[in-house]
Amino acid sequence: MSKMKPTKLKSMGIAHTTERMISLGITLNSVDDDGDYNAKGAIIPVSLELSRMNNRLYRQGMDYTLKIRARPINSYAANQIDFFTLPNTWFVKGAIQHAYNTYHSMLQDELAQGIKPARWHDFAIDEQNPDGIWDSFRAILSDGDGTHQIVSDEVVSDSTIKDASGITRGFHLFGNKTNSYNIFEEYAKVLKYNKPTSNQRSSDQPYDELLQLDNADELAERGDIPPYDSDFSVFLPKSGDLVTSDSALLNYVDTITYDRNGAGPKLSTRTFVAPLGLVFVRAFDDGTPRIHHNAEIVVEVSAGNYKGVKATSITCP
């Protein structure tokens, strides 16, 4: 049996350690007179911020287990921060995996010619809503006085492929986008066209009159229609409807509340699973949607076997 070669870090006597607690600050695209971001919400891309903090690639196509804490350091009277994720269901996971398989299948000619993926190549799905309401949290370092945003060498881009007409197309989660595939819509097509036209069954049997089957209807016909929407219509983009397309898709996880006077704070969420490592955040100041840039949020990713954190692969189960 051949021995594993030591990594460069190990040969230098440096062990791989992982920073699992990451402080986050809002990326300000527009602010009001008080310096506060007035958008409705922002996204925490956990895999990207783990990559920036730990100087190594953490892939998007994973389920990340984490919880979130708040350190209230602003002077406003009250704040409420709500957290959402994609639903942790087989349909969502199937759509992600099918998108990945489609992407990978389109690269077979290139792979057959010996072209190797770049070192930090990763399949990435566009998490933004077409109406652009979501901003992004970014990893920061802080001494309690000031903050410094952690940057990366390359601007992260989403995966694209060329179709039969030579048009470059991407993959996205919400709504309708030009030259991009809504992964839930495409997966719903797979399920729709791969299933029989009807699941309904009949209890009629050959030589029915000769059989004493009083409970045949109960067994064969009750439950022949699924107790859910088998067309998955709630996940599909509505024609011309971009604003509410994410509202019908995200699943509420938990809420953090705090008051500068110390009245009834709840400063940590429960531990939860975030498909694709995406956490969607909406914050309120006395009921008004607003994220304060000086309210520090800390993501604590659970410890595990994937580069030091708890994460399981969706794209390659």
N, C-alpha and C positions, 0 to 999 in steps of 0.2 A: 504494500500500500504506500503510495507516495505521500510525503508529508506536505501539509499546507504551508505555503510560503508566508512568512510573517508580513504583515502590512508595514508600510513605510513608517507609520506612527509607532507601531510596536517595536520596530527595529531601532527606533530612536529613543526607546524607553518611555514613550508617551502613550498612555491608555486612552481609549475612546470613552469620553464621558458625555452625558447629555444634559443640557439645560432644559428642563421640562416646564418651568414656570417663566412665562414670557409676559412682560408688561407691554401694553398696547396703547397707542395714541391714535386719534382720528386724523386722517389725511384731509386737510382743509382745502376744499376747492372754492368755497365761497363762505364768507362770514358776515355777520351783522355788526353793528356798531360796538357791541360788547365782546366781539371776538368769538362768537359762538356759531357753530355750524347748524344751519336751520333745516337741513334735509330730514326726511322722515326716518332714515336708518342707514346702517352700514354693515358691511360683511367682514367677518373674521375668517380669513383663509388660513386655517391652522397649519396645513402642510407647508405653505409658502413661508410663514413666519418661523416655523421650526427650522426650515432650511436656512433662513437668514441668520437666525440666532446661533445655530450650531455648525454653520459652514459645511453642510453636507445636504444632499438631495433627499427630501422626504416627498414621496409621490402623492399626487392628488387622489388617485383611484383607490382609496383606503377608507375604512371605517375607523375614525379616531375616537378614543374614549377620553373624556376630559370633564372638568368642571371650571367654572368661572367665578372669580372673586372681584369685588369692587373696593377701591380705596377712595372714599369720598373726600376730595380735597378742594372742592369749590365752595363758594359762599352762598349758593342758592338755597332756598328754604327746603325744597323737597325734590327728590328725583326718583323715577321708576325706570328700570331698564328691563325690557322683555327680550327673551332669547328664543329663537326658532331654528329648526333644522329641516332638511328634507326628511320625509317620513322614512323610518327605518323598516321598510317593507320589501317583500320579494319583487314587487313590480318595479320599484325604484332601482333596486340592485340589478334586476334583469335588464332594465333600460341602459344603465351605465355599462354593464358587461357587453351588451349587444353593440353599443356604440364603439366600444374598444375593439371588439372582434371585427367590426366593419372597417374601422380605421386600419387595423393591422393587416386585414386581407387585401387592402388596396396597396399595401407596400411590398407585396410578395415578389413582384418583378425586380424591384430594387434590391431586396434582400437576396434574391437568387443570383444577382450579379455581384454579390460580395460586398455591397455597400453596407457598412455597419452603422448602427445608430450612434449619435454623438454621446459622449460620456454622461451628460446630464439630460439626455432626451427623456421626455415624459409625456404621456398622453394627458392632455388637459382640456376640460370642458369649460366653456364660457358660462360663468355663474351670474352674469349681470342681466337685469330686466331690460328689455328694449327701451323703456321710457327713462332709464338712467337715474332712478331715484336712489340707488344704493351707492354709498361711498365705501371706502375700505379702511379698516384698522391696520396699523403697521407696528411692527416690533420696535420698541424704544429702549434705550438705556437712560438711567436717571440717577442723580445723586440726591434727589429730594428737592433740589433747587431748580434745576433745569433739565431738559430732556434732549436726547439726540437720537434721531431716527436711524435704524440700521438699514443700510442700502444693500443692493446686490449688483453684480457686474452687468447683468443682462436684464433688460425689461422683459418680464415674463409674458409669453404670448401663448394663445390657445392653439390647439392642434387643428390643422387643415389638411384636406386632401383634394385632388383634382378629379372631377367627375368625367364621364365619357365625352363631354363636350369641351373639356379643358377648363371648366370654370372651377375656381378654388372655393371650396365650401368648408365651413366649420361645424362645430357641434355646440348646442346651447341648451339651457334648462327651461327658460321662460319665454312665453309668447312667440311671436313671429319675427324672424330676422331674415333680411335679404342674404341669399347665398349661404344659408346655415341650416342645419338640421335640428329640429326640436327632438331630443332623444326620446322623450316620452311618447310623442306622436308616432315616431318611427317604430318604436317597440310595440305600441298598441296595434299597429298594422300587422306586425309579425304574429301576434297572438290572435288577431281577428281572422287572418287568412289561413292560419294553421289549425283552426279548430273546426269541428263540424258545424253545419248551419244551424243545428238545433240540438240542445242537450236534453230536451224533453223526452221522457220515456213512457211507454205504455205497459200496463200490466197484462195485456191480452196474451194468452198462451195458446199453443196448438192443442186441439181437443179440449178446449176450455171447459165444455159442459161436463166432461168426465172427471174433472179435477175438483177437489174440495180445497180451494185456496181463498179463504175469506179475507185474508189480510194482504193480498197481493198489491192492492192499490196503495196501502200504507207503506209498503216496502219499496215499491218500484217508482211511484209517482210523487210521493211527498219528499221534496228535496231534489227534484230533477232540474230546478232552476237555482242558480247560485245566490247566496244571500249578500251579494255585493254587485256593483256595477261592472259587468263583464266587458263593457266597451271602454271602461276607464276614462269616461268623458271629462271627469273633474280635472284630470291631468293634462288635457289637450288644450292647445291655444285656441281661443275664440277668434273668429274672423274679425279683424279690425279692433280687437280688444287687447291692448297692450298694458294698460294701467293695472288691471286687476288680475293679470295672469299669474302672478306669484302669490296673491292672497289666497287662491284656491289650492295652493300646492304645499305651502310650508306648514310644519307642525310645531305647535307651541311646546316649549320645553320647561321654562322656569322664569321667575322674575326676581330681580334684586331691587330692594328699596332702601333708601337711606334719607336721613334728615340731618341737617347741620347741627340741630339741637339735640341729636342723639335719641330721638323718639322712635322706638320700634324699628330699628334697622334690621334688614336681612341682607347680609353682605356676601353670600355665597349661594351658588346654584347647587342642585344635586349633581351627581356624576351622571353623564349621559353619553350616548353614542352620536357622533356627527358624521353621516355619510359624506364622502368626499372631503371631510374635514372642514365643511362650510357651516359657519354659525352666523345667522342673520339677526341683527340687533336693532331694536327700536327703543328709543329713550324718550321720556316725557318729563317736562319741568312743570309741575302743577297742572298736568293734563295737556300741556301744549307739546306737540312733537318737537323735540330738540335734543341734540347730542352736544354736551359741553366738552370742549376739547381738553379741559383740565380735570375731568373725572377719569381717574386711572382705572383701567380694566386689566386684570391679570388672568391669563389662561394657564391652568395647571393641567397638563396632559398626563394621564396615568402612566405609571412605569410598565414596561413590557419588553417583548423580545424583538420588536421592529426598531432597530437603531435606538434602543433605550426607551421607547414609548410603546403604549398598548395600541396597536392598530392591526387590522386584518384586511387582506386584499379583497377588493370587490372585482376588479378587472381580471385577476388571475386566481380565482378561488381554488 
